[in-house]
Amino acid sequence: MLYHKITSNNGTTKMVDLYEDEIFTYCPSCGVEQNVDTELLQSILIDGDFGGTSIYCTKCAIKGVV
Ligand SMILES: [Zn+2]
């Protein structure tokens, strides 16, 4: 089981179970929320920068924002 570990400013730690269908991002252009599927997540982990990756939505990619 993978989980997201969050420590608040007061030192309280919270752990949230992480499931592959519950990983989301938002388009940096229009802000629409997008699900990150397993295939995309794998490509980010192998080729990209996990914290610095921006994923544009299909609509913005077609408009040529990317
Ligand atoms: Zn967009």
N, CA, C, O and the ligand as a Tripos MOL2 file, in Angstrom:
@<TRIPOS>MOLECULE
protein
  265   263    67     0     0
PROTEIN
NO_CHARGES

@<TRIPOS>ATOM
      1 N           0.8420   -1.1900    0.0000 N.3       1 MET1
      2 CA          0.0000    0.0000    0.0000 C.3       1 MET1
      3 C           0.8790    1.2430    0.0000 C.2       1 MET1
      4 O           1.7640    1.4020    0.8410 O.2       1 MET1
      5 N           0.6160    2.1000   -0.9450 N.am      2 LEU2
      6 CA          1.2830    3.4060   -0.9720 C.3       2 LEU2
      7 C           0.3600    4.4120   -0.3050 C.2       2 LEU2
      8 O          -0.8620    4.2840   -0.3760 O.2       2 LEU2
      9 N           0.9340    5.3960    0.3310 N.am      3 TYR3
     10 CA          0.1150    6.4340    0.9410 C.3       3 TYR3
     11 C           0.8130    7.7740    0.8220 C.2       3 TYR3
     12 O           2.0220    7.8520    0.6080 O.2       3 TYR3
     13 N           0.0270    8.8180    0.9650 N.am      4 HIS4
     14 CA          0.5350   10.1780    0.9400 C.3       4 HIS4
     15 C           0.6750   10.6150    2.3900 C.2       4 HIS4
     16 O          -0.2940   10.5680    3.1490 O.2       4 HIS4
     17 N           1.8620   11.0350    2.7770 N.am      5 LYS5
     18 CA          2.1240   11.4420    4.1570 C.3       5 LYS5
     19 C           2.2180   12.9610    4.2000 C.2       5 LYS5
     20 O           3.0520   13.5650    3.5250 O.2       5 LYS5
     21 N           1.3590   13.5620    4.9950 N.am      6 ILE6
     22 CA          1.2860   15.0160    5.0720 C.3       6 ILE6
     23 C           1.5260   15.4400    6.5190 C.2       6 ILE6
     24 O           0.8620   14.9560    7.4360 O.2       6 ILE6
     25 N           2.4740   16.3410    6.7110 N.am      7 THR7
     26 CA          2.7310   16.8790    8.0470 C.3       7 THR7
     27 C           2.3130   18.3460    8.0640 C.2       7 THR7
     28 O           2.8210   19.1490    7.2820 O.2       7 THR7
     29 N           1.4000   18.6900    8.9460 N.am      8 SER8
     30 CA          0.8990   20.0640    9.0160 C.3       8 SER8
     31 C           1.8790   20.9500    9.7890 C.2       8 SER8
     32 O           2.8540   20.4600   10.3590 O.2       8 SER8
     33 N           1.6160   22.2380    9.8030 N.am      9 ASN9
     34 CA          2.4840   23.1980   10.4910 C.3       9 ASN9
     35 C           2.5800   22.9280   11.9900 C.2       9 ASN9
     36 O           3.5960   23.2400   12.6110 O.2       9 ASN9
     37 N           1.5290   22.3500   12.5760 N.am     10 ASN10
     38 CA          1.5740   22.0770   14.0210 C.3      10 ASN10
     39 C           2.2050   20.7260   14.3390 C.2      10 ASN10
     40 O           2.2000   20.2910   15.4900 O.2      10 ASN10
     41 N           2.7480   20.0620   13.3190 N.am     11 GLY11
     42 CA          3.4640   18.8050   13.5320 C.3      11 GLY11
     43 C           2.6050   17.5660   13.4460 C.2      11 GLY11
     44 O           3.1140   16.4510   13.5650 O.2      11 GLY11
     45 N           1.3070   17.7390   13.2400 N.am     12 THR12
     46 CA          0.4240   16.5890   13.1090 C.3      12 THR12
     47 C           0.6670   15.9000   11.7710 C.2      12 THR12
     48 O           0.7470   16.5590   10.7350 O.2      12 THR12
     49 N           0.7810   14.6010   11.7930 N.am     13 THR13
     50 CA          1.0110   13.8480   10.5630 C.3      13 THR13
     51 C          -0.2480   13.0870   10.1850 C.2      13 THR13
     52 O          -0.8830   12.4430   11.0200 O.2      13 THR13
     53 N          -0.5920   13.1760    8.9060 N.am     14 LYS14
     54 CA         -1.7640   12.4660    8.3910 C.3      14 LYS14
     55 C          -1.3160   11.5860    7.2340 C.2      14 LYS14
     56 O          -0.5270   12.0150    6.3930 O.2      14 LYS14
     57 N          -1.8060   10.3800    7.1890 N.am     15 MET15
     58 CA         -1.4840    9.4720    6.0910 C.3      15 MET15
     59 C          -2.7600    9.1460    5.3290 C.2      15 MET15
     60 O          -3.7640    8.7430    5.9180 O.2      15 MET15
     61 N          -2.7110    9.3240    4.0150 N.am     16 VAL16
     62 CA         -3.8740    9.0750    3.1690 C.3      16 VAL16
     63 C          -3.5100    7.9990    2.1710 C.2      16 VAL16
     64 O          -2.5670    8.1550    1.3960 O.2      16 VAL16
     65 N          -4.2660    6.8890    2.1880 N.am     17 ASP17
     66 CA         -4.0010    5.7970    1.2490 C.3      17 ASP17
     67 C          -4.0520    6.3150   -0.1730 C.2      17 ASP17
     68 O          -4.8920    7.1500   -0.5070 O.2      17 ASP17
     69 N          -3.1520    5.8190   -1.0150 N.am     18 LEU18
     70 CA         -3.0330    6.2980   -2.3890 C.3      18 LEU18
     71 C          -3.4020    5.1760   -3.3590 C.2      18 LEU18
     72 O          -2.7610    4.1250   -3.3910 O.2      18 LEU18
     73 N          -4.4290    5.4190   -4.1330 N.am     19 TYR19
     74 CA         -4.8630    4.4560   -5.1480 C.3      19 TYR19
     75 C          -4.6790    5.0790   -6.5240 C.2      19 TYR19
     76 O          -4.7830    6.2940   -6.6880 O.2      19 TYR19
     77 N          -4.4010    4.2220   -7.5190 N.am     20 GLU20
     78 CA         -4.0560    4.7360   -8.8460 C.3      20 GLU20
     79 C          -5.1810    5.5200   -9.5040 C.2      20 GLU20
     80 O          -4.9100    6.3780  -10.3450 O.2      20 GLU20
     81 N          -6.4380    5.2540   -9.1500 N.am     21 ASP21
     82 CA         -7.5390    5.9840   -9.7730 C.3      21 ASP21
     83 C          -7.8870    7.2540   -8.9940 C.2      21 ASP21
     84 O          -8.8830    7.9140   -9.2900 O.2      21 ASP21
     85 N          -7.0700    7.5910   -8.0040 N.am     22 GLU22
     86 CA         -7.3330    8.7860   -7.1960 C.3      22 GLU22
     87 C          -6.2220    9.8250   -7.3240 C.2      22 GLU22
     88 O          -6.0740   10.6930   -6.4640 O.2      22 GLU22
     89 N          -5.4430    9.7330   -8.4040 N.am     23 ILE23
     90 CA         -4.3600   10.6870   -8.6260 C.3      23 ILE23
     91 C          -4.8110   11.6720   -9.7010 C.2      23 ILE23
     92 O          -5.1690   11.2820  -10.8120 O.2      23 ILE23
     93 N          -4.7840   12.9480   -9.3480 N.am     24 PHE24
     94 CA         -5.2800   13.9830  -10.2520 C.3      24 PHE24
     95 C          -4.2610   15.1020  -10.4010 C.2      24 PHE24
     96 O          -3.3670   15.2680   -9.5710 O.2      24 PHE24
     97 N          -4.4140   15.8560  -11.4670 N.am     25 THR25
     98 CA         -3.6400   17.0680  -11.6700 C.3      25 THR25
     99 C          -4.5790   18.0800  -12.3160 C.2      25 THR25
    100 O          -5.7310   17.7620  -12.6120 O.2      25 THR25
    101 N          -4.1000   19.2640  -12.5280 N.am     26 TYR26
    102 CA         -4.9120   20.2330  -13.2420 C.3      26 TYR26
    103 C          -4.1050   20.7810  -14.4110 C.2      26 TYR26
    104 O          -2.8770   20.8390  -14.3600 O.2      26 TYR26
    105 N          -4.8070   21.1800  -15.4570 N.am     27 CYS27
    106 CA         -4.1640   21.7510  -16.6380 C.3      27 CYS27
    107 C          -3.5940   23.1230  -16.2570 C.2      27 CYS27
    108 O          -4.3230   23.9600  -15.7250 O.2      27 CYS27
    109 N          -2.3170   23.3640  -16.5180 N.am     28 PRO28
    110 CA         -1.7170   24.6420  -16.1480 C.3      28 PRO28
    111 C          -2.2350   25.8130  -16.9740 C.2      28 PRO28
    112 O          -1.9860   26.9670  -16.6250 O.2      28 PRO28
    113 N          -2.9500   25.5380  -18.0590 N.am     29 SER29
    114 CA         -3.4740   26.6010  -18.9050 C.3      29 SER29
    115 C          -4.8920   26.9940  -18.5080 C.2      29 SER29
    116 O          -5.1540   28.1680  -18.2460 O.2      29 SER29
    117 N          -5.8100   26.0310  -18.4600 N.am     30 CYS30
    118 CA         -7.2190   26.3490  -18.1910 C.3      30 CYS30
    119 C          -7.6730   25.9160  -16.8040 C.2      30 CYS30
    120 O          -8.7450   26.3200  -16.3520 O.2      30 CYS30
    121 N          -6.8770   25.1050  -16.1260 N.am     31 GLY31
    122 CA         -7.2000   24.7210  -14.7590 C.3      31 GLY31
    123 C          -8.1370   23.5470  -14.6170 C.2      31 GLY31
    124 O          -8.5280   23.2130  -13.4990 O.2      31 GLY31
    125 N          -8.5160   22.9000  -15.7200 N.am     32 VAL32
    126 CA         -9.4320   21.7690  -15.6310 C.3      32 VAL32
    127 C          -8.7420   20.6030  -14.9140 C.2      32 VAL32
    128 O          -7.5610   20.3300  -15.1310 O.2      32 VAL32
    129 N          -9.5120   19.9220  -14.0520 N.am     33 GLU33
    130 CA         -8.9810   18.7790  -13.3220 C.3      33 GLU33
    131 C          -8.9230   17.5650  -14.2350 C.2      33 GLU33
    132 O          -9.8460   17.3120  -15.0100 O.2      33 GLU33
    133 N          -7.8290   16.8160  -14.1370 N.am     34 GLN34
    134 CA         -7.6480   15.6370  -14.9800 C.3      34 GLN34
    135 C          -7.1690   14.4670  -14.1420 C.2      34 GLN34
    136 O          -6.3810   14.6330  -13.2100 O.2      34 GLN34
    137 N          -7.6570   13.2720  -14.4880 N.am     35 ASN35
    138 CA         -7.1820   12.0560  -13.8410 C.3      35 ASN35
    139 C          -5.8600   11.6460  -14.4720 C.2      35 ASN35
    140 O          -5.7110   11.7120  -15.6920 O.2      35 ASN35
    141 N          -4.9080   11.2270  -13.6640 N.am     36 VAL36
    142 CA         -3.6270   10.7370  -14.1740 C.3      36 VAL36
    143 C          -3.6900    9.2170  -14.1670 C.2      36 VAL36
    144 O          -3.6780    8.5930  -13.1060 O.2      36 VAL36
    145 N          -3.7560    8.6170  -15.3680 N.am     37 ASP37
    146 CA         -3.8780    7.1680  -15.4260 C.3      37 ASP37
    147 C          -2.5140    6.5050  -15.2170 C.2      37 ASP37
    148 O          -1.4780    7.1680  -15.1940 O.2      37 ASP37
    149 N          -2.5450    5.2010  -15.0690 N.am     38 THR38
    150 CA         -1.3360    4.4420  -14.7500 C.3      38 THR38
    151 C          -0.2490    4.6250  -15.8030 C.2      38 THR38
    152 O           0.9280    4.7660  -15.4690 O.2      38 THR38
    153 N          -0.6440    4.6240  -17.0760 N.am     39 GLU39
    154 CA          0.3330    4.7580  -18.1670 C.3      39 GLU39
    155 C           1.0330    6.1240  -18.0960 C.2      39 GLU39
    156 O           2.2520    6.2130  -18.2450 O.2      39 GLU39
    157 N           0.2550    7.1700  -17.8690 N.am     40 LEU40
    158 CA          0.8290    8.5150  -17.7780 C.3      40 LEU40
    159 C           1.7130    8.6430  -16.5390 C.2      40 LEU40
    160 O           2.7770    9.2600  -16.5860 O.2      40 LEU40
    161 N           1.2710    8.0650  -15.4520 N.am     41 LEU41
    162 CA          2.0580    8.1100  -14.2180 C.3      41 LEU41
    163 C           3.4050    7.4060  -14.4060 C.2      41 LEU41
    164 O           4.4340    7.8810  -13.9260 O.2      41 LEU41
    165 N           3.3850    6.2800  -15.1030 N.am     42 GLN42
    166 CA          4.6360    5.5620  -15.3730 C.3      42 GLN42
    167 C           5.5910    6.4170  -16.1860 C.2      42 GLN42
    168 O           6.7870    6.4550  -15.8970 O.2      42 GLN42
    169 N           5.0770    7.1040  -17.2010 N.am     43 SER43
    170 CA          5.9530    7.9170  -18.0450 C.3      43 SER43
    171 C           6.5350    9.0910  -17.2550 C.2      43 SER43
    172 O           7.6760    9.4910  -17.4870 O.2      43 SER43
    173 N           5.7570    9.6410  -16.3260 N.am     44 ILE44
    174 CA          6.2670   10.7350  -15.4910 C.3      44 ILE44
    175 C           7.3850   10.2260  -14.5810 C.2      44 ILE44
    176 O           8.4170   10.8780  -14.4250 O.2      44 ILE44
    177 N           7.1670    9.0590  -13.9870 N.am     45 LEU45
    178 CA          8.1500    8.5170  -13.0540 C.3      45 LEU45
    179 C           9.4390    8.1180  -13.7630 C.2      45 LEU45
    180 O          10.5240    8.2500  -13.1960 O.2      45 LEU45
    181 N           9.3300    7.6300  -14.9960 N.am     46 ILE46
    182 CA         10.5110    7.1660  -15.7340 C.3      46 ILE46
    183 C          11.2450    8.3350  -16.3940 C.2      46 ILE46
    184 O          12.4680    8.4350  -16.3000 O.2      46 ILE46
    185 N          10.5040    9.2070  -17.0540 N.am     47 ASP47
    186 CA         11.1350   10.2300  -17.8930 C.3      47 ASP47
    187 C          11.1080   11.6400  -17.3120 C.2      47 ASP47
    188 O          11.8790   12.4990  -17.7390 O.2      47 ASP47
    189 N          10.2450   11.8810  -16.3630 N.am     48 GLY48
    190 CA         10.0140   13.2740  -15.9850 C.3      48 GLY48
    191 C          10.4320   13.6310  -14.5780 C.2      48 GLY48
    192 O          11.1080   12.8840  -13.8710 O.2      48 GLY48
    193 N           9.9970   14.7960  -14.2250 N.am     49 ASP49
    194 CA         10.2280   15.3550  -12.8950 C.3      49 ASP49
    195 C           8.8860   15.2950  -12.1750 C.2      49 ASP49
    196 O           7.9680   16.0380  -12.5220 O.2      49 ASP49
    197 N           8.7610   14.4330  -11.1910 N.am     50 PHE50
    198 CA          7.4750   14.1740  -10.5500 C.3      50 PHE50
    199 C           6.8090   15.4570  -10.0500 C.2      50 PHE50
    200 O           5.6120   15.6500  -10.2610 O.2      50 PHE50
    201 N           7.5560   16.3220   -9.4010 N.am     51 GLY51
    202 CA          6.9790   17.5360   -8.8470 C.3      51 GLY51
    203 C           6.8450   18.6620   -9.8450 C.2      51 GLY51
    204 O           6.0480   19.5770   -9.6380 O.2      51 GLY51
    205 N           7.6130   18.6160  -10.9330 N.am     52 GLY52
    206 CA          7.6210   19.7380  -11.8630 C.3      52 GLY52
    207 C           6.9320   19.4680  -13.1790 C.2      52 GLY52
    208 O           7.0100   20.2790  -14.1020 O.2      52 GLY52
    209 N           6.2570   18.3330  -13.2770 N.am     53 THR53
    210 CA          5.6000   17.9840  -14.5340 C.3      53 THR53
    211 C           4.2670   18.7130  -14.6790 C.2      53 THR53
    212 O           3.4510   18.7250  -13.7570 O.2      53 THR53
    213 N           4.0550   19.3200  -15.8480 N.am     54 SER54
    214 CA          2.7750   19.9360  -16.1700 C.3      54 SER54
    215 C           2.0950   19.1020  -17.2430 C.2      54 SER54
    216 O           2.7080   18.7380  -18.2470 O.2      54 SER54
    217 N           0.8250   18.8050  -17.0220 N.am     55 ILE55
    218 CA          0.0790   17.9900  -17.9790 C.3      55 ILE55
    219 C          -1.0840   18.8160  -18.5070 C.2      55 ILE55
    220 O          -2.0290   19.1130  -17.7760 O.2      55 ILE55
    221 N          -1.0080   19.1850  -19.7870 N.am     56 TYR56
    222 CA         -2.0580   19.9810  -20.4090 C.3      56 TYR56
    223 C          -3.2200   19.0840  -20.8060 C.2      56 TYR56
    224 O          -3.0160   17.9270  -21.1730 O.2      56 TYR56
    225 N          -4.4330   19.6090  -20.7350 N.am     57 CYS57
    226 CA         -5.6120   18.8560  -21.1500 C.3      57 CYS57
    227 C          -5.6230   18.7570  -22.6760 C.2      57 CYS57
    228 O          -4.8980   19.4750  -23.3650 O.2      57 CYS57
    229 N          -6.4500   17.8640  -23.1800 N.am     58 THR58
    230 CA         -6.5310   17.6530  -24.6180 C.3      58 THR58
    231 C          -6.9170   18.9230  -25.3580 C.2      58 THR58
    232 O          -6.3620   19.2290  -26.4140 O.2      58 THR58
    233 N          -7.8750   19.6660  -24.7980 N.am     59 LYS59
    234 CA         -8.3630   20.8940  -25.4220 C.3      59 LYS59
    235 C          -7.2270   21.9090  -25.5980 C.2      59 LYS59
    236 O          -7.0880   22.4880  -26.6750 O.2      59 LYS59
    237 N          -6.4340   22.1280  -24.5850 N.am     60 CYS60
    238 CA         -5.3330   23.0810  -24.6590 C.3      60 CYS60
    239 C          -4.2130   22.5580  -25.5530 C.2      60 CYS60
    240 O          -3.5620   23.3340  -26.2520 O.2      60 CYS60
    241 N          -3.9890   21.2590  -25.5330 N.am     61 ALA61
    242 CA         -2.9470   20.6850  -26.3940 C.3      61 ALA61
    243 C          -3.3140   20.8790  -27.8540 C.2      61 ALA61
    244 O          -2.4470   21.1640  -28.6800 O.2      61 ALA61
    245 N          -4.6090   20.7240  -28.1850 N.am     62 ILE62
    246 CA         -5.0660   20.9090  -29.5750 C.3      62 ILE62
    247 C          -4.9320   22.3830  -29.9850 C.2      62 ILE62
    248 O          -4.5850   22.6890  -31.1260 O.2      62 ILE62
    249 N          -5.2130   23.2890  -29.0390 N.am     63 LYS63
    250 CA         -5.1060   24.7160  -29.3360 C.3      63 LYS63
    251 C          -3.6600   25.1540  -29.5300 C.2      63 LYS63
    252 O          -3.4070   26.2560  -30.0150 O.2      63 LYS63
    253 N          -2.7250   24.3120  -29.1600 N.am     64 GLY64
    254 CA         -1.3270   24.6330  -29.3570 C.3      64 GLY64
    255 C          -0.6990   25.4020  -28.2190 C.2      64 GLY64
    256 O           0.3060   26.0880  -28.4050 O.2      64 GLY64
    257 N          -1.2840   25.2900  -27.0420 N.am     65 VAL65
    258 CA         -0.7230   25.9610  -25.8720 C.3      65 VAL65
    259 C           0.6100   25.3400  -25.4980 C.2      65 VAL65
    260 O           1.5250   26.0160  -25.0280 O.2      65 VAL65
    261 N           0.6970   24.0130  -25.7200 N.am     66 VAL66
    262 CA          1.8990   23.2680  -25.3310 C.3      66 VAL66
    263 C           3.0730   23.6620  -26.1970 C.2      66 VAL66
    264 O           4.1740   23.1400  -26.0190 O.2      66 VAL66
    265 ZN         -6.4970   23.0060  -20.4770 Zn       67 ZN67
@<TRIPOS>BOND
     1     1     2 1
     2     2     3 1
     3     3     4 2
     4     3     5 am
     5     5     6 1
     6     6     7 1
     7     7     8 2
     8     7     9 am
     9     9    10 1
    10    10    11 1
    11    11    12 2
    12    11    13 am
    13    13    14 1
    14    14    15 1
    15    15    16 2
    16    15    17 am
    17    17    18 1
    18    18    19 1
    19    19    20 2
    20    19    21 am
    21    21    22 1
    22    22    23 1
    23    23    24 2
    24    23    25 am
    25    25    26 1
    26    26    27 1
    27    27    28 2
    28    27    29 am
    29    29    30 1
    30    30    31 1
    31    31    32 2
    32    31    33 am
    33    33    34 1
    34    34    35 1
    35    35    36 2
    36    35    37 am
    37    37    38 1
    38    38    39 1
    39    39    40 2
    40    39    41 am
    41    41    42 1
    42    42    43 1
    43    43    44 2
    44    43    45 am
    45    45    46 1
    46    46    47 1
    47    47    48 2
    48    47    49 am
    49    49    50 1
    50    50    51 1
    51    51    52 2
    52    51    53 am
    53    53    54 1
    54    54    55 1
    55    55    56 2
    56    55    57 am
    57    57    58 1
    58    58    59 1
    59    59    60 2
    60    59    61 am
    61    61    62 1
    62    62    63 1
    63    63    64 2
    64    63    65 am
    65    65    66 1
    66    66    67 1
    67    67    68 2
    68    67    69 am
    69    69    70 1
    70    70    71 1
    71    71    72 2
    72    71    73 am
    73    73    74 1
    74    74    75 1
    75    75    76 2
    76    75    77 am
    77    77    78 1
    78    78    79 1
    79    79    80 2
    80    79    81 am
    81    81    82 1
    82    82    83 1
    83    83    84 2
    84    83    85 am
    85    85    86 1
    86    86    87 1
    87    87    88 2
    88    87    89 am
    89    89    90 1
    90    90    91 1
    91    91    92 2
    92    91    93 am
    93    93    94 1
    94    94    95 1
    95    95    96 2
    96    95    97 am
    97    97    98 1
    98    98    99 1
    99    99   100 2
   100    99   101 am
   101   101   102 1
   102   102   103 1
   103   103   104 2
   104   103   105 am
   105   105   106 1
   106   106   107 1
   107   107   108 2
   108   107   109 am
   109   109   110 1
   110   110   111 1
   111   111   112 2
   112   111   113 am
   113   113   114 1
   114   114   115 1
   115   115   116 2
   116   115   117 am
   117   117   118 1
   118   118   119 1
   119   119   120 2
   120   119   121 am
   121   121   122 1
   122   122   123 1
   123   123   124 2
   124   123   125 am
   125   125   126 1
   126   126   127 1
   127   127   128 2
   128   127   129 am
   129   129   130 1
   130   130   131 1
   131   131   132 2
   132   131   133 am
   133   133   134 1
   134   134   135 1
   135   135   136 2
   136   135   137 am
   137   137   138 1
   138   138   139 1
   139   139   140 2
   140   139   141 am
   141   141   142 1
   142   142   143 1
   143   143   144 2
   144   143   145 am
   145   145   146 1
   146   146   147 1
   147   147   148 2
   148   147   149 am
   149   149   150 1
   150   150   151 1
   151   151   152 2
   152   151   153 am
   153   153   154 1
   154   154   155 1
   155   155   156 2
   156   155   157 am
   157   157   158 1
   158   158   159 1
   159   159   160 2
   160   159   161 am
   161   161   162 1
   162   162   163 1
   163   163   164 2
   164   163   165 am
   165   165   166 1
   166   166   167 1
   167   167   168 2
   168   167   169 am
   169   169   170 1
   170   170   171 1
   171   171   172 2
   172   171   173 am
   173   173   174 1
   174   174   175 1
   175   175   176 2
   176   175   177 am
   177   177   178 1
   178   178   179 1
   179   179   180 2
   180   179   181 am
   181   181   182 1
   182   182   183 1
   183   183   184 2
   184   183   185 am
   185   185   186 1
   186   186   187 1
   187   187   188 2
   188   187   189 am
   189   189   190 1
   190   190   191 1
   191   191   192 2
   192   191   193 am
   193   193   194 1
   194   194   195 1
   195   195   196 2
   196   195   197 am
   197   197   198 1
   198   198   199 1
   199   199   200 2
   200   199   201 am
   201   201   202 1
   202   202   203 1
   203   203   204 2
   204   203   205 am
   205   205   206 1
   206   206   207 1
   207   207   208 2
   208   207   209 am
   209   209   210 1
   210   210   211 1
   211   211   212 2
   212   211   213 am
   213   213   214 1
   214   214   215 1
   215   215   216 2
   216   215   217 am
   217   217   218 1
   218   218   219 1
   219   219   220 2
   220   219   221 am
   221   221   222 1
   222   222   223 1
   223   223   224 2
   224   223   225 am
   225   225   226 1
   226   226   227 1
   227   227   228 2
   228   227   229 am
   229   229   230 1
   230   230   231 1
   231   231   232 2
   232   231   233 am
   233   233   234 1
   234   234   235 1
   235   235   236 2
   236   235   237 am
   237   237   238 1
   238   238   239 1
   239   239   240 2
   240   239   241 am
   241   241   242 1
   242   242   243 1
   243   243   244 2
   244   243   245 am
   245   245   246 1
   246   246   247 1
   247   247   248 2
   248   247   249 am
   249   249   250 1
   250   250   251 1
   251   251   252 2
   252   251   253 am
   253   253   254 1
   254   254   255 1
   255   255   256 2
   256   255   257 am
   257   257   258 1
   258   258   259 1
   259   259   260 2
   260   259   261 am
   261   261   262 1
   262   262   263 1
   263   263   264 2
@<TRIPOS>SUBSTRUCTURE
     1 MET1         2 RESIDUE 1 A MET
     2 LEU2         6 RESIDUE 1 A LEU
     3 TYR3        10 RESIDUE 1 A TYR
     4 HIS4        14 RESIDUE 1 A HIS
     5 LYS5        18 RESIDUE 1 A LYS
     6 ILE6        22 RESIDUE 1 A ILE
     7 THR7        26 RESIDUE 1 A THR
     8 SER8        30 RESIDUE 1 A SER
     9 ASN9        34 RESIDUE 1 A ASN
    10 ASN10       38 RESIDUE 1 A ASN
    11 GLY11       42 RESIDUE 1 A GLY
    12 THR12       46 RESIDUE 1 A THR
    13 THR13       50 RESIDUE 1 A THR
    14 LYS14       54 RESIDUE 1 A LYS
    15 MET15       58 RESIDUE 1 A MET
    16 VAL16       62 RESIDUE 1 A VAL
    17 ASP17       66 RESIDUE 1 A ASP
    18 LEU18       70 RESIDUE 1 A LEU
    19 TYR19       74 RESIDUE 1 A TYR
    20 GLU20       78 RESIDUE 1 A GLU
    21 ASP21       82 RESIDUE 1 A ASP
    22 GLU22       86 RESIDUE 1 A GLU
    23 ILE23       90 RESIDUE 1 A ILE
    24 PHE24       94 RESIDUE 1 A PHE
    25 THR25       98 RESIDUE 1 A THR
    26 TYR26      102 RESIDUE 1 A TYR
    27 CYS27      106 RESIDUE 1 A CYS
    28 PRO28      110 RESIDUE 1 A PRO
    29 SER29      114 RESIDUE 1 A SER
    30 CYS30      118 RESIDUE 1 A CYS
    31 GLY31      122 RESIDUE 1 A GLY
    32 VAL32      126 RESIDUE 1 A VAL
    33 GLU33      130 RESIDUE 1 A GLU
    34 GLN34      134 RESIDUE 1 A GLN
    35 ASN35      138 RESIDUE 1 A ASN
    36 VAL36      142 RESIDUE 1 A VAL
    37 ASP37      146 RESIDUE 1 A ASP
    38 THR38      150 RESIDUE 1 A THR
    39 GLU39      154 RESIDUE 1 A GLU
    40 LEU40      158 RESIDUE 1 A LEU
    41 LEU41      162 RESIDUE 1 A LEU
    42 GLN42      166 RESIDUE 1 A GLN
    43 SER43      170 RESIDUE 1 A SER
    44 ILE44      174 RESIDUE 1 A ILE
    45 LEU45      178 RESIDUE 1 A LEU
    46 ILE46      182 RESIDUE 1 A ILE
    47 ASP47      186 RESIDUE 1 A ASP
    48 GLY48      190 RESIDUE 1 A GLY
    49 ASP49      194 RESIDUE 1 A ASP
    50 PHE50      198 RESIDUE 1 A PHE
    51 GLY51      202 RESIDUE 1 A GLY
    52 GLY52      206 RESIDUE 1 A GLY
    53 THR53      210 RESIDUE 1 A THR
    54 SER54      214 RESIDUE 1 A SER
    55 ILE55      218 RESIDUE 1 A ILE
    56 TYR56      222 RESIDUE 1 A TYR
    57 CYS57      226 RESIDUE 1 A CYS
    58 THR58      230 RESIDUE 1 A THR
    59 LYS59      234 RESIDUE 1 A LYS
    60 CYS60      238 RESIDUE 1 A CYS
    61 ALA61      242 RESIDUE 1 A ALA
    62 ILE62      246 RESIDUE 1 A ILE
    63 LYS63      250 RESIDUE 1 A LYS
    64 GLY64      254 RESIDUE 1 A GLY
    65 VAL65      258 RESIDUE 1 A VAL
    66 VAL66      262 RESIDUE 1 A VAL
    67 ZN67       265 GROUP 0 **** ****
